[in-house]
Amino acid sequence: MTRILLIEDNADHAELIERSLKKGFGPIRLQVAASAEEAYQTLDGKKFDLILSDYYLPTSTFASSTE
């Protein structure tokens, strides 16, 4: 089963993305974080096969936070 972390602040978008991922990957284990800060907490001690991030988040972009 593919483990995916989705960083998305819009619940409707997260739901649409989840549906698309299930169509493409089949069974998945999806964890949704609504902010970069929440994503960092989620990443602590966990492994994911794929991390997808909304480019624009309310407080920062996840990409800029990883630099």
Residue pairs with C-beta under 8 A, 6 or more apart in sequence:
1 27
1 28
1 29
2 25
2 26
2 27
2 28
2 29
2 49
2 50
3 28
3 29
3 31
3 46
3 47
3 48
3 49
3 50
4 21
4 25
4 28
4 29
4 30
4 31
4 48
4 49
4 50
4 51
4 52
5 31
5 33
5 39
5 42
5 43
5 48
5 50
5 51
5 52
6 14
6 17
6 18
6 21
6 30
6 31
6 32
6 33
6 52
6 53
7 32
7 33
7 34
7 35
7 36
7 38
7 39
7 51
7 52
7 53
7 54
7 57
7 62
8 14
8 17
8 32
8 33
8 34
8 52
8 53
8 54
9 34
9 35
9 54
9 57
9 58
10 54
13 54
14 32
17 52
18 28
18 30
18 32
21 28
21 30
22 28
31 42
31 46
31 48
33 39
33 41
33 42
35 57
35 58
35 59
36 53
36 57
36 59
36 60
36 61
36 62
36 65
37 59
39 51
39 53
39 62
40 65
53 61
53 62
53 63
54 62
55 61
55 63
